[in-house]
Amino acid sequence: MKLRNILICPALAGLLLGAGTGMAQVSADGLGKVLPVELFACSFRDGKGIADFNQVVERWNAYMDDNDADSYAAWILRPYFYGPEQEFDLLWLGAWRDGNAMGEGQHDWIANGGELTAAFFEVVDCDAHLAFSSAMYKAPAGNNPPPSGLITMMDCSLNEGHKYEEIQAAELKWVDHLEKTGSKAAYYHWRPLFGGGGADFDYKVVFSYPDFREIGADFERIANGGGRAVSMEVFADIDECDDARVYVANSVRSAKIRD
């Protein structure tokens, strides 16, 4: 399951949705504080590029500062390892502190963000806008996520006859193994919330690392250090995941979204 896909595409990297050390933010049920996150999948319009997009981001950040919007963090993700089905140039990843912050932020944006929305869409065409609930199984190392790094996503589905509670229990065992062996990975599940409409997966598995050196260290722990057998035992035939996509991620707005 996930182990096989990680070994095929072993990049998971560093920043995502949290602060804290070790398992400090993860509750006994493995979920911790569940956050709302959003993704836009976008392609550049003819003649436009990342420099044009960054100019609009600067205007957007000024708007957010003027409105004291300190409960929303955002990153730009660019494909690094990907297949032909990844037909976009960038992902916009945003995360709110909680559901109330999401509601207030969306209400304000709809009421007052029309000019900036138009400015963004002069640069990019976005074919998808999705929302997920993000549960953190393993917090990132250190007190704050770094400003850039890599993020890996896999789409996973429960096999027939299995329930999400089973994969949740398995993930807690796997995270315990990762902790004991020194992994620096942060680890999340994203479950579809809004916008998917008939998604052909049950949840996304999202990893983050600070850099490729830590990815390589985890590769050795898993492929040649005994992790392979642990993974096979823990996950068995509970679910199936596709190959991981890997994105270079750069922070465009930071916020304390986890306590």
N, C-alpha and C positions, 0 to 999 in steps of 0.2 A: 504494500500500500504506500503510504507516504514515504517510507524509507527508499523504496525502489525509485520513486520519482525524484527524490532529493539526490540520489546517486547519479541519476541520468542528467539532472540539471541542478548542480549543487550550489546555487547562489541564493542567499537570503541575506538581507543586509540592513543597514543601520540607521533607523531613526524611528519610529512609528508610535504615535499615540500613547505616550506615557512617560512617567518619570518614577524614580524609586529604585530600590535595590532588590535583586533576587525575586523572591515570591511575595514581597511585602504587600503588594496591591492585589493579590489574587486570593479570593475567599475560599472557604473549604469546599465549595461545590465547583471550584475551578473557573468560575465566571468572573469574579471580581466585579467591578463596576462596569456595567455594559454601556457603551457609548454609541451614539448615532454617528455614522460616517457617510460621506457622499463621494461618488466618483463621476466625473465627466470624461468621456472618451472623445477626443477632438483631433481634427486634422487641419493643417494650415491651409488657408485659402491661397489661390495663385498669387505669387509675388510676395507672400508673407512668410515670416520665420520667427524663430524664438526671440530675436531682438525686439520685434514688433510686439510680441506677446508680453515680454518683460516690461515694456513701456506702459502697457495697460495695467499690469500688476502693480506698478508703482503708484498709479492713480488710485487703484483699488485699495492699496494699503493706506494711502492718505485718507480715503473715505472711511476706512475702518478705524483709523486713529481718531478722526474727528467725531466718530460715534462711540468712542470708548469701547470698541468691540474686542474685549479681551478673553472671550470664551470660545474662540474659533481658531484652530490652527490649520495650516494648509501647506501642501507640497506639490511640486510638479514632478511627475514621473515620466521618464523617457525610456522606451523599450531598449533592452540590452541583449538578452537572449529571448528570442521570440520566433513564432512560426508565421506562415503566410496568412493565417486567419486574423492576425493582429493588424487590422487595417485602420490604424490611427497613428498620429505622430506623438501625442502626449496624453497622459491622464492627469486630471486635476483631482487630488485627494484632499478632502477637508474633513475635519473632525470637531465636533462640539463637546463642550464640557458635560452636557446632559441634555435630556429631551426638552426641558424648558428653554435652554439656550438655543437649541435648534429652532423651536417654534418662534421665539422672539426674533432670531436672526433672519429666518425666512420671511416673516411678516414684514420686517423693515426693508428687506431687499426688494420684495415685490412692490412695496409702497414707494421706495425712494431710489432704487438702484437701476432704474430703466436706462439712464444714459450710459452707465458703465456696462450694463449688459450688452447694449448695442455696440459699444467699443470693443468688447471681447469678441463678439460675433462678426465684427469686421475683419478680425485676424484669423479666427478659427471657425470651423463648422463642427458642431458637436452632435454626434449621432445618438449618444446615450447619456442619460443622467440617472444614476442609480443611487439608492440608499441602502445601507446595511446596518445591522446591530453588531457591534464589535465586542466580543468577549475576550479578555486577556487571560491566557493560561500561564504565561511566563513573562515577567516584566523585563525591560531592557536593563542591562548593567549600568550602574552609575545613576546620577540624580537627574539627568536630562538627556533626551535624545540628541545626537549630533545634528548639525545643520544639513548634512548630506549623507548619502549612503546608498544602499541597495535594498529593494524589497522584492520578495518572491510571493507569487500567488498561485494556488492550485485550486481547481474546482473538484469537489468531492461529493459523492453520493453514497448513502447507506445501502448496503446490500439487502436483498429481500429477507424479511424476517427479523431484521435488526432495528433497534431504536436509538435515538440520539443519546439517551442516557448511557448506552453502552460505549459509544465512542468518547463521551465525556469522561467516563471512568478510565478508559484506556489512555486518553491524553494525559490525565493526572499521573498515571504510572510512567508514561514516557517523559513527561516534564521532570519527574523526580530523578529519572536516569540522567537526563541532560544536566540537571543541577549537580548531581554527584560527580559527573565526569568533567565538569568545568566549562560547559558550553556557555557562550556569551549570547546565544540567540534569544531574541524575544519572539513570542509565539501567540498567535491570535486565531480565533474563528470569527468569520463574518457570515451572518445569516441574512438572506434577502429580506428587505424591509419594504422598499418602494421602488417601482419603476421597471422591475424585471419582466413581469408578465410571462409566466410559463418557463422560468429558468429550468435548465436541464441538469441542475445540481442542487444539493441540499445545503451546502455551505462552502465557503472558501477557507482554505488554510493559508494563513499569511505569516511569514517569518521575516525577521529583520536582523541585520548584523551591522556592526560598525564599519567593517571593511572585509576585503577578500581574504586577508590573513586568517581571520576568525572563521570564515567559511572553510578554508582549507583545513584548519585545525579540527573542525567538526567533521569534515569528510573523513579524516583519518580516524577519529573516534568511532564513527559509524561504520565505515567500510572495512577498516582493519583493526579496530580496537574493541570489538565485541558488541557494538551497538546494533549491528545487523540482526543478530540473534534475538536481542531484547525486543527490537521492533517487531519482528515476526511473531514473537510470543505474545506481545501486548496487543497488537492490532488484529492478528489472525485474519479472518475474512469479514470483518465488520463493515468495511467500506472500501471504495475504490476511488482513486484520484487520478486526474490527468497529469501531464507533464507540467512542470513549473515554468511560468513566465517570469523573467527577471527584469526589473526596472531600476534605472539610476534615479535616485530621488533627491531633490533639492528643496529645502525649506524656503517658503516664501512668506510665511507668517507663523510666528511661534506664540504659544499660549500655554498656560498651565491648565491642562484639561483633565488631569488626574491628580487627586489629592495625595 
